[in-house]
Amino acid sequence: MPRRPGLSVRLRLTLSYAGFLAVAGALLLAVVWGFLLRYVPDNTQGLLGISPNRYLLVRTFGPAAAVAMAFLLVFGLVGGWFLAGRMLAPLTRITAAARTAGNGSLSHRIRLDGRRDEFRELADAFDSMLERLESHVAEQQRFAANASHELRTPLAVSQTLLDVARRDPTRDREELLARLKTVNTRAIDLTEALLLLSRSDRGTFRRESVDLSLVAEEAAETLLPLAEQRGITLDVTGEAARTSGSSELLLRMVTNLVQNAVVHNLPAGGTATVHTGTRGGTSLVRVENTGRPVPPELVPTLTEPFQRGTERARTEEHAGVGLGLALVHSIVRAHDGTLDLVPRPDGGLRVTVRLPHTDM
């Protein structure tokens, strides 16, 4: 919004300092003047003698007081301008950093030194904001690049299949349709996952009371055929655990955790357990599965978009789109919760989600 030009803060502070000093000097001179006139006799005999009188006092003290007031005014303006510049120097650096960030450079930091005061607290808060913004923008750019790559892959495969079918009319039509359906399903799943991830990141959902135990039972019931197909024993235990949030997003969160526990449970014949409960004012969901050992250095990367572990790179029809745990992490964060991933000593992974507990 355009604004009319006005006086700078430095000039206003300078005028304030000078005005305050001039008023204080005038009051001091007025007090001195009043006391002097009070105890000096009002007569004219002192003109021929040595006794002081008001006439001589006015003639001598008046010009001196005017000179002192002029000096105080000039001193207040010069000193106020210097002091205001020193006081506002940190604000000038903060303003320059804000302009730099506004031009797209988020790597600049103010880093004010010295003891903590209001300006340094503002500068530190601004540096923290820039750091978070830079990290968020870098993450978004990396996510966009990965998403475009992941979306381009099924489209390129579809185009290749269509080109092959066009050049070879005798090719098995059923096989072509089946492969196109598989590729198309993967593209749809990826698009839906991206939309859901964006929705959870923005936090644009209606909150309601949700029982995580019922959500866990529904997710396990949905994935039970997949677990039986792979020879995985799927168990759901625990008690009611209520929280506030989106039932749809929380169901997707638990479903992703259970699906990961089943799909990455190798070799076949293992177990996957889902436990719900409350502890210390939090509602928790713990999903644990057997399987091959998970390297500890790999765990921090599992919640990043399109990051897959060693087994994920070799999965088949249930490979997913590389957003399973990233989507879980985003949903947990949108619900003010925490997500912990811990490798089990004998193989597999233990994932614990903690959300704020609410009553009915």
C-alpha positions in Angstrom: 0.0 0.0 0.0 1.5 3.4 -1.0 2.2 5.7 1.9 3.0 9.4 2.1 6.7 10.2 2.9 7.2 11.3 6.5 10.0 12.1 8.9 12.5 9.3 9.6 12.7 7.6 12.9 16.2 9.0 13.5 15.1 12.5 12.9 12.1 12.1 15.1 14.2 10.7 17.9 16.7 13.6 17.4 13.9 16.2 17.7 12.6 14.4 20.8 16.0 14.3 22.5 16.6 18.0 21.7 13.1 19.0 22.7 13.4 17.1 26.0 16.8 18.7 26.7 15.6 22.2 25.9 12.5 21.8 28.1 14.7 20.5 31.0 17.1 23.3 30.5 14.3 25.9 30.4 12.8 24.5 33.6 16.2 24.6 35.3 16.8 28.2 34.3 13.3 29.1 35.4 13.9 27.6 38.8 17.2 29.4 39.2 15.7 32.6 37.9 12.9 32.4 40.4 15.1 31.8 43.4 17.5 34.6 42.4 14.7 37.1 41.9 13.1 36.1 45.2 16.1 36.9 47.3 17.4 40.0 45.4 15.9 43.4 46.6 13.9 45.4 44.1 15.6 48.9 44.4 17.7 51.1 42.3 20.3 52.0 44.9 22.5 49.3 43.7 23.1 51.2 40.6 25.5 53.6 42.5 26.7 51.1 45.1 27.8 47.6 45.3 24.5 45.9 46.3 22.9 43.6 43.6 19.4 44.3 42.5 16.9 42.8 40.1 17.7 45.3 37.4 21.3 44.2 37.2 20.3 40.6 37.5 18.0 40.8 34.5 20.5 42.7 32.4 23.3 40.2 33.1 21.6 36.9 33.6 19.1 37.2 30.8 21.5 37.1 27.9 23.6 34.4 29.5 20.4 32.2 29.9 19.5 32.8 26.2 23.0 31.7 25.2 22.8 28.6 27.4 19.4 27.7 25.9 20.7 28.0 22.4 23.7 25.9 23.3 21.5 23.2 24.9 19.3 23.2 21.7 22.3 22.8 19.4 23.9 20.2 21.7 20.6 18.3 21.9 20.2 18.2 18.1 23.8 17.1 17.4 24.0 14.6 20.3 20.5 13.3 19.6 21.3 12.7 15.9 24.4 10.8 16.9 22.7 8.8 19.7 19.7 8.0 17.5 22.1 6.7 14.8 23.9 4.5 17.2 20.6 3.2 18.7 19.0 2.5 15.3 22.1 0.9 13.7 20.8 -2.7 14.4 17.5 -1.8 13.0 19.2 -0.7 9.8 20.9 -4.1 9.5 17.6 -5.9 10.1 15.9 -3.8 7.4 18.7 -4.5 4.9 18.4 -8.3 5.7 14.6 -8.1 5.2 15.2 -6.4 1.8 17.7 -9.1 0.8 15.3 -11.8 1.8 12.5 -10.1 -0.1 14.7 -10.2 -3.3 14.9 -14.0 -2.9 18.1 -14.5 -1.0 17.3 -16.5 2.2 20.9 -17.4 3.0 21.8 -14.0 4.5 21.9 -13.8 8.4 22.1 -10.7 10.6 24.0 -12.2 13.5 24.1 -9.2 15.8 26.7 -9.4 18.5 26.7 -8.0 22.0 24.4 -8.6 25.0 20.8 -9.4 24.6 18.4 -6.5 24.2 15.2 -5.8 22.2 17.1 -5.4 18.9 19.2 -8.5 19.3 16.1 -10.6 20.2 14.4 -9.2 17.1 17.5 -10.0 15.0 17.8 -13.6 16.4 14.1 -14.2 15.8 14.5 -12.9 12.2 17.6 -15.2 11.7 15.6 -18.2 13.0 12.7 -17.3 10.6 15.1 -17.0 7.7 16.6 -20.4 8.5 13.2 -22.1 8.7 12.1 -20.4 5.4 15.3 -21.4 3.7 14.9 -25.0 4.9 11.2 -25.0 3.9 11.9 -23.6 0.4 14.7 -26.1 -0.2 12.5 -28.9 0.9 9.7 -27.7 -1.4 12.0 -27.4 -4.3 13.4 -30.9 -3.7 9.9 -32.2 -3.3 8.7 -30.6 -6.5 11.7 -32.0 -8.4 11.1 -35.5 -7.0 7.4 -35.3 -7.6 7.8 -34.2 -11.2 10.3 -37.1 -11.7 7.9 -39.6 -10.1 5.0 -38.4 -12.2 7.0 -38.3 -15.4 7.9 -42.0 -15.0 4.5 -43.6 -15.3 3.5 -41.2 -18.1 6.7 -42.1 -20.0 6.0 -45.8 -19.5 2.4 -45.4 -20.8 3.6 -43.6 -23.9 6.2 -46.3 -24.5 3.6 -49.0 -24.2 1.3 -47.2 -26.6 4.2 -46.7 -29.1 5.0 -50.4 -29.0 1.3 -51.3 -29.5 1.1 -49.0 -32.5 4.2 -50.5 -34.1 3.2 -54.0 -33.3 -0.6 -54.5 -33.9 -0.2 -58.3 -33.2 0.9 -57.7 -29.6 -1.3 -59.2 -26.9 -4.0 -56.6 -26.2 -4.9 -58.0 -22.7 -1.3 -57.8 -21.6 -1.0 -54.2 -22.8 -4.2 -53.2 -21.1 -3.1 -54.8 -17.9 0.2 -53.0 -17.9 -1.4 -49.7 -18.8 -3.8 -50.2 -15.9 -1.0 -50.9 -13.5 0.9 -47.8 -14.6 -2.2 -45.6 -14.5 -3.1 -46.8 -11.1 0.4 -45.9 -9.8 0.0 -42.4 -11.3 -3.4 -42.0 -9.7 -2.1 -43.2 -6.3 0.9 -40.8 -6.6 -1.4 -37.8 -7.4 -3.8 -38.6 -4.6 -0.9 -39.0 -2.2 0.6 -35.6 -3.3 -2.8 -33.9 -2.8 -3.2 -35.5 0.6 0.3 -34.5 1.6 -0.4 -30.9 0.6 -3.6 -30.9 2.5 -2.0 -32.2 5.7 0.9 -29.7 5.4 -1.6 -26.8 5.2 -3.6 -28.2 8.1 -6.9 -27.4 6.3 -9.1 -30.1 7.8 -12.0 -30.2 10.3 -11.2 -31.6 13.7 -13.3 -34.1 15.5 -12.9 -36.7 18.2 -11.3 -39.8 16.9 -10.7 -43.2 18.6 -7.4 -44.5 17.4 -8.2 -48.0 18.4 -11.2 -48.1 16.0 -9.0 -46.6 13.3 -6.3 -49.3 13.9 -9.0 -52.0 13.6 -10.3 -50.6 10.4 -6.8 -50.3 8.8 -5.9 -53.9 9.9 -9.2 -55.2 8.5 -8.5 -53.5 5.2 -5.0 -54.9 4.9 -5.7 -58.4 6.3 -6.0 -60.0 2.9 -2.6 -58.6 1.9 -1.1 -59.9 5.2 -2.6 -63.4 4.6 -1.3 -63.4 1.0 2.2 -62.7 2.3 2.0 -65.1 5.2 2.2 -62.3 7.8 0.4 -62.5 11.1 -1.4 -59.2 11.8 -2.5 -58.5 15.4 -4.3 -55.5 16.9 -4.1 -54.9 20.6 -4.6 -52.2 23.2 -7.3 -49.9 24.4 -9.3 -46.8 23.4 -7.1 -43.8 22.6 -8.9 -40.6 21.7 -7.5 -37.6 20.0 -8.7 -34.6 18.0 -8.2 -34.5 14.3 -9.3 -35.6 10.9 -10.6 -39.2 10.9 -9.7 -39.5 7.2 -6.1 -38.4 7.6 -5.6 -40.5 10.8 -7.0 -43.5 9.0 -4.6 -42.9 6.1 -1.7 -42.5 8.7 -2.4 -45.8 10.4 -3.1 -47.6 7.1 0.3 -46.5 5.7 2.0 -47.7 8.8 0.3 -51.1 8.7 1.0 -51.5 5.0 4.6 -50.7 5.5 4.8 -53.2 8.3 3.3 -55.9 6.0 5.0 -55.1 2.7 8.5 -54.8 4.2 8.2 -57.8 6.5 10.6 -60.2 4.8 11.1 -63.0 4.7 7.5 -64.3 4.7 6.0 -65.7 7.9 6.7 -62.8 10.2 4.4 -60.8 12.4 3.0 -57.2 12.4 1.4 -55.8 15.5 -0.6 -52.6 16.1 -1.0 -51.4 19.6 -3.0 -48.4 20.8 -3.2 -46.8 24.3 -2.8 -43.7 26.4 0.2 -42.6 28.4 1.0 -39.3 30.2 -1.7 -37.2 28.5 -1.0 -38.6 25.0 -2.7 -41.2 22.8 -0.3 -43.5 21.0 -0.3 -45.9 18.1 2.6 -48.3 17.9 3.2 -50.4 14.8 5.9 -53.0 15.0 7.0 -55.6 12.5 9.6 -58.3 12.1 11.9 -58.4 9.1 15.4 -57.8 8.0 17.7 -55.4 10.1 17.3 -51.7 9.4 20.5 -49.8 9.3 20.3 -47.0 11.9 21.7 -44.4 9.5 18.8 -45.2 7.1 16.1 -44.4 9.7 16.2 -40.6 9.5 15.7 -40.7 5.7 12.6 -42.9 5.8 10.2 -39.9 6.5 11.6 -37.9 3.5 9.4 -37.8 0.4 10.4 -40.3 -2.3 13.1 -41.8 -0.1 13.1 -45.6 -0.1 15.1 -48.1 1.9 17.0 -51.0 0.5 13.9 -53.2 0.4 11.8 -50.5 -1.1 13.9 -50.3 -4.1 13.1 -53.9 -4.9 9.4 -54.1 -4.1 6.8 -55.2 -6.7 3.1 -54.4 -7.0 3.0 -52.8 -3.5 6.0 -50.6 -3.9 3.9 -47.5 -3.2 4.9 -44.1 -4.4 7.6 -43.3 -1.9 5.3 -41.1 0.2 4.2 -43.6 2.9 6.2 -42.5 5.9 6.5 -38.9 4.5 2.7 -38.7 4.5 2.6 -40.2 8.0 5.1 -37.7 9.3 3.1 -34.8 7.7 -0.2 -36.0 9.2 1.4 -36.4 12.7 2.9 -33.0 12.5 -0.4 -31.4 11.4 -2.0 -33.0 14.5 0.6 -31.6 16.9 2.1 -35.1 17.5 5.5 -36.8 17.4 6.8 -39.7 15.3 9.5 -42.1 16.5 11.2 -44.7 14.3 13.4 -47.2 16.1 15.0 -50.3 14.5 14.3 -53.5 16.4 17.4 -55.4 17.6 16.3 -58.6 15.9 15.2 -57.0 12.7 12.3 -54.9 11.6 11.0 -51.5 12.6 9.1 -50.1 15.5 7.1 -46.9 14.7 5.4 -45.0 17.5 3.0 -42.1 17.0 2.0 -39.9 19.9 -0.9 -37.5 19.6 -2.5 -35.2 22.2 -5.1 -37.1 24.2 -8.7 -35.7 24.4 -11.8 -36.9 26.3 -15.1 -37.7 24.6 
